[in-house]
Amino acid sequence: MTPEELAAAIRAALTAAVEAGELAVEVPTEIRVERPKQKGHGDWTSNIAMQLAKPAGMKPRDVAAVVAERLGATDGVADIEIAGPGFLNITLDAASAGALARSIVEAGADYGRNEVMAGHTINLEFISANPTGPLHIGHTRWAALGDSMRRLLDASGADVTAEYYINDAGAQMDNFGASVLASAKGEPTPEGGYPGAYVDDLARTALEARPDLLELPEDEALAVARQLGYEAQLADIRSTLDDFGVHFDVWFSEKTLHDGGAVESAIARLREQGHVDDRDGAVWLRTTDFGDDKDRVMIRADGAPTYFAADAAYYLSKKDRGFPEKIYLLGADHHGYIGRLKAIAACAGDDPATNIEIRIGQLVNLDGAKLSKRAGNIIELRDLVSWIGSDAVRYSLARYPADSPLSLDGEELRKQTNDNPVFYVQYAHARTANVARLAAEDGVLREDGFDPSLLSDPTEASLLAALGDFPRVVAHAAELREPHRVARYLEGLAGHFHKWYDTCRVRPRSDEETTDVHRTRLWLNDATRQVLANGLDLLGVSAPERM
């Protein structure tokens, strides 16, 4: 019996009790069952009686007693204990609990997918680094977490679009182009420009594409150097992210907002809604009306648009493209953006509480990492992946909440020991694959038998309970935007598996015949393998067959 099937059984018991006049409540469409926090409190627990006590006009334990009496007659339910103020602690019989192993194997990669976020159409924007240099450690956390968040939302039924906002407009791009052109000429980096060997590489690429670059008039040469350098640097960013397993559905250019008139259009639309003022020769958005600490300039007195004007146009672009929900994942230095972005949403006629969500990620410090030889003063993401490996970097970043500062030890992440969490989980998966290989050599085949009542060892009960909890963990992690819940779950699951492996044999000993015990345990082994693989995939981490 899966947690979903048990929830359906509780709902059926409630419906029967209401129809019999034992309870006067509206039966919830969704009933959650969870793993008890303490051993000995059954396989699953539900607080539904406490939720319904007030509308029913009864004590929680009395509601629980009504539900328990009817639920106890359900096939597969061995015992129900009413605990504390009214918790239903439910124990399944071995056959019902063990049947989950087959259900997981048959579901395959779909096990864990759920519909908790169904009906949500979300634009998820993360990283959005300037295309003026290589991605570095400051971008790494949101690259890992943002992509894992996208995977979680998708697995939970949301229609989610991952978007990279390319900051390819403004003075920094002019300085970038001037730096590339100066390098091509063999001149020093201009004031306010970008130093580093990577700029020299970009200059060589520009000269290869346009051998006549240095013969062009200065203004034209600057524009060509800026464009060619930009294209090459953006290609480098894309390549780096591909190697890191991060993919975007949309690469949105800030420059298109300016070139296409979207900034002017956004100002006009916000003015129509009564939120734009003309003061001191400038154009202002009255964001203080919606909680911002000060009004924001959109067009300066000299006629130049501000970054804020582009932010407003970009928000409206997301709205116009059919995204009711917009999630921004921003760096630690962007706390000031929360109020202004929410104010933009309000000025645009949206509800800041539901239409926009802003997450701030704290800084990451990685001991032992070396500064980039190309960029000089940064730790490049590409170098991190080369040194530690994509899996170790992604998993380590995913297993901590984004809002906590993080210090990692690079050498520890490289270790192939059980003290390294990513190795511990991946090794569990590789071990399940090895068990399956050796079982096949001994002629132990799943299709030859399955008797879930034989999964009666305490370690099997614990492993099955952990496997059954996976869909709930995925759904909860998606709702809270917290991939670390999946990582910590996987570590717990790996621990349950290793204990089971040490206690229960899948392969018969040399003097034993192959029985349904071995075959059924192979189903459990393969179910564990599937859940480990599914969970690692949600984090963008590989599930190796051998280690």
TATASUL-V927602 format. One record per residue. N is the residue number from 1. RES is the residue in one small letter. SS is DSSP state (A for helix, B for strand, O for the rest). BURIAL is I if it has 16 or more other ideal C-beta (glycine too) atoms within 10 Angstrom, else O. Layout:
BEGIN
n: (N:N)
res: (RES:RES)
ss: (SS:SS)
burial: (BURIAL:BURIAL)
END
This chain:
BEGIN
n: (1:2:3:4:5:6:7:8:9:10:11:12:13:14:15:16:17:18:19:20:21:22:23:24:25:26:27:28:29:30:31:32:33:34:35:36:37:38:39:40:41:42:43:44:45:46:47:48:49:50:51:52:53:54:55:56:57:58:59:60:61:62:63:64:65:66:67:68:69:70:71:72:73:74:75:76:77:78:79:80:81:82:83:84:85:86:87:88:89:90:91:92:93:94:95:96:97:98:99:100:101:102:103:104:105:106:107:108:109:110:111:112:113:114:115:116:117:118:119:120:121:122:123:124:125:126:127:128:129:130:131:132:133:134:135:136:137:138:139:140:141:142:143:144:145:146:147:148:149:150:151:152:153:154:155:156:157:158:159:160:161:162:163:164:165:166:167:168:169:170:171:172:173:174:175:176:177:178:179:180:181:182:183:184:185:186:187:188:189:190:191:192:193:194:195:196:197:198:199:200:201:202:203:204:205:206:207:208:209:210:211:212:213:214:215:216:217:218:219:220:221:222:223:224:225:226:227:228:229:230:231:232:233:234:235:236:237:238:239:240:241:242:243:244:245:246:247:248:249:250:251:252:253:254:255:256:257:258:259:260:261:262:263:264:265:266:267:268:269:270:271:272:273:274:275:276:277:278:279:280:281:282:283:284:285:286:287:288:289:290:291:292:293:294:295:296:297:298:299:300:301:302:303:304:305:306:307:308:309:310:311:312:313:314:315:316:317:318:319:320:321:322:323:324:325:326:327:328:329:330:331:332:333:334:335:336:337:338:339:340:341:342:343:344:345:346:347:348:349:350:351:352:353:354:355:356:357:358:359:360:361:362:363:364:365:366:367:368:369:370:371:372:373:374:375:376:377:378:379:380:381:382:383:384:385:386:387:388:389:390:391:392:393:394:395:396:397:398:399:400:401:402:403:404:405:406:407:408:409:410:411:412:413:414:415:416:417:418:419:420:421:422:423:424:425:426:427:428:429:430:431:432:433:434:435:436:437:438:439:440:441:442:443:444:445:446:447:448:449:450:451:452:453:454:455:456:457:458:459:460:461:462:463:464:465:466:467:468:469:470:471:472:473:474:475:476:477:478:479:480:481:482:483:484:485:486:487:488:489:490:491:492:493:494:495:496:497:498:499:500:501:502:503:504:505:506:507:508:509:510:511:512:513:514:515:516:517:518:519:520:521:522:523:524:525:526:527:528:529:530:531:532:533:534:535:536:537:538:539:540:541:542:543:544:545:546:547)
res: (m:t:p:e:e:l:a:a:a:i:r:a:a:l:t:a:a:v:e:a:g:e:l:a:v:e:v:p:t:e:i:r:v:e:r:p:k:q:k:g:h:g:d:w:t:s:n:i:a:m:q:l:a:k:p:a:g:m:k:p:r:d:v:a:a:v:v:a:e:r:l:g:a:t:d:g:v:a:d:i:e:i:a:g:p:g:f:l:n:i:t:l:d:a:a:s:a:g:a:l:a:r:s:i:v:e:a:g:a:d:y:g:r:n:e:v:m:a:g:h:t:i:n:l:e:f:i:s:a:n:p:t:g:p:l:h:i:g:h:t:r:w:a:a:l:g:d:s:m:r:r:l:l:d:a:s:g:a:d:v:t:a:e:y:y:i:n:d:a:g:a:q:m:d:n:f:g:a:s:v:l:a:s:a:k:g:e:p:t:p:e:g:g:y:p:g:a:y:v:d:d:l:a:r:t:a:l:e:a:r:p:d:l:l:e:l:p:e:d:e:a:l:a:v:a:r:q:l:g:y:e:a:q:l:a:d:i:r:s:t:l:d:d:f:g:v:h:f:d:v:w:f:s:e:k:t:l:h:d:g:g:a:v:e:s:a:i:a:r:l:r:e:q:g:h:v:d:d:r:d:g:a:v:w:l:r:t:t:d:f:g:d:d:k:d:r:v:m:i:r:a:d:g:a:p:t:y:f:a:a:d:a:a:y:y:l:s:k:k:d:r:g:f:p:e:k:i:y:l:l:g:a:d:h:h:g:y:i:g:r:l:k:a:i:a:a:c:a:g:d:d:p:a:t:n:i:e:i:r:i:g:q:l:v:n:l:d:g:a:k:l:s:k:r:a:g:n:i:i:e:l:r:d:l:v:s:w:i:g:s:d:a:v:r:y:s:l:a:r:y:p:a:d:s:p:l:s:l:d:g:e:e:l:r:k:q:t:n:d:n:p:v:f:y:v:q:y:a:h:a:r:t:a:n:v:a:r:l:a:a:e:d:g:v:l:r:e:d:g:f:d:p:s:l:l:s:d:p:t:e:a:s:l:l:a:a:l:g:d:f:p:r:v:v:a:h:a:a:e:l:r:e:p:h:r:v:a:r:y:l:e:g:l:a:g:h:f:h:k:w:y:d:t:c:r:v:r:p:r:s:d:e:e:t:t:d:v:h:r:t:r:l:w:l:n:d:a:t:r:q:v:l:a:n:g:l:d:l:l:g:v:s:a:p:e:r:m)
ss: (O:O:A:A:A:A:A:A:A:A:A:A:A:A:A:A:A:A:A:O:O:O:O:O:O:O:O:O:O:O:O:O:O:B:O:O:O:O:O:O:O:O:O:B:B:B:O:A:A:A:A:A:A:A:A:A:O:O:O:A:A:A:A:A:A:A:A:A:A:A:A:O:O:O:O:O:B:B:B:B:B:B:B:O:O:O:B:B:B:B:B:B:O:A:A:A:A:A:A:A:A:A:A:A:A:A:A:A:A:A:O:O:O:O:O:O:O:O:O:O:B:B:B:B:B:O:O:O:O:O:O:O:O:O:O:B:A:A:A:A:A:A:A:A:A:A:A:A:A:A:A:A:A:A:A:O:O:O:B:B:B:B:B:B:B:B:O:O:O:O:A:A:A:A:A:A:A:A:A:A:A:A:A:A:A:O:O:O:O:O:O:O:O:O:O:O:A:A:A:A:A:A:A:A:A:A:A:A:A:O:O:O:A:A:A:O:O:A:A:A:A:A:A:A:A:A:A:A:A:A:A:A:A:A:A:A:A:A:A:A:A:A:A:O:O:O:O:O:O:B:B:B:B:A:A:A:A:A:A:O:O:A:A:A:A:A:A:A:A:A:A:A:O:O:O:B:B:B:B:O:O:B:B:B:B:O:A:A:A:A:O:O:O:O:O:B:B:B:B:O:O:O:O:O:B:O:A:A:A:A:A:A:A:A:A:A:A:A:A:A:O:O:O:O:B:B:B:B:B:B:O:A:A:A:O:O:A:A:A:A:A:A:A:A:A:A:A:O:O:O:O:O:O:O:O:B:B:B:B:B:O:O:O:B:B:B:B:O:O:O:O:O:O:O:O:O:O:O:O:B:A:A:A:A:A:A:A:A:O:A:A:A:A:A:A:A:A:A:O:O:O:O:O:O:O:B:B:B:B:A:A:A:A:A:O:O:O:O:O:O:A:A:A:A:A:A:A:A:A:A:A:A:A:A:A:A:A:A:A:A:A:O:O:O:O:A:A:A:O:O:O:A:A:A:O:O:O:A:A:A:A:A:A:A:A:A:A:A:O:A:A:A:A:A:A:A:A:A:A:A:O:O:O:A:A:A:A:A:A:A:A:A:A:A:A:A:A:A:A:A:A:A:A:O:O:O:O:O:O:O:O:O:O:O:O:A:A:A:A:A:A:A:A:A:A:A:A:A:A:A:A:A:A:A:A:A:A:A:O:O:O:O:O:O:O:O:O)
burial: (I:I:I:O:I:I:I:O:I:I:I:O:I:I:O:I:I:I:O:O:O:I:I:O:I:O:I:O:O:O:I:I:I:O:I:I:O:O:O:O:I:I:I:I:I:I:I:I:I:I:I:I:I:O:O:I:O:I:O:I:I:O:I:I:I:I:I:I:O:I:I:O:O:I:O:I:I:O:O:I:O:I:I:O:O:I:I:I:I:I:I:I:I:I:I:I:I:I:I:I:I:I:I:I:I:O:I:O:O:O:I:I:O:I:O:I:I:O:O:O:O:I:I:I:I:I:I:I:I:I:I:I:I:I:I:I:I:I:I:I:I:I:I:I:I:I:I:I:I:I:I:I:I:I:I:I:I:I:O:I:I:I:I:I:I:I:I:I:I:I:O:I:I:O:I:I:I:I:I:I:I:I:I:I:O:O:O:O:O:O:O:O:I:I:O:I:O:I:I:I:I:I:I:O:I:I:I:O:O:I:O:O:I:O:O:O:O:O:O:O:I:I:O:I:I:I:I:I:I:I:O:I:I:I:O:I:I:I:O:I:I:O:O:I:I:I:O:I:O:O:O:I:I:I:O:O:I:I:O:O:O:I:I:I:O:I:I:O:I:I:O:O:O:O:I:I:O:O:O:O:O:I:I:I:I:I:I:O:O:I:O:I:O:O:I:I:I:I:I:O:O:O:O:O:I:I:O:I:I:I:I:I:I:I:I:I:I:I:I:O:O:O:I:I:I:I:I:I:I:I:I:O:O:O:O:O:I:I:I:I:I:I:I:I:I:I:I:I:O:I:O:I:O:O:I:I:I:I:I:I:I:O:O:I:O:I:O:O:I:O:O:I:O:I:I:O:O:I:I:I:I:I:I:I:I:O:I:I:I:I:I:I:I:I:I:I:I:I:I:I:O:I:O:O:O:I:O:I:O:I:O:I:I:O:O:O:O:O:O:I:I:I:I:I:I:I:I:I:I:I:I:I:I:O:I:I:O:O:I:O:O:O:O:I:O:I:O:O:I:I:O:I:O:I:I:O:O:O:I:I:I:I:I:I:I:I:I:I:I:I:I:I:I:I:I:I:I:I:O:O:I:I:I:I:I:I:I:I:I:I:I:O:I:I:I:I:I:I:O:I:I:O:O:I:O:I:I:I:O:O:O:O:O:I:O:O:I:I:I:I:I:I:I:I:I:I:I:I:I:I:I:I:I:I:I:I:I:I:I:I:I:I:I:O:O:O:O)
END
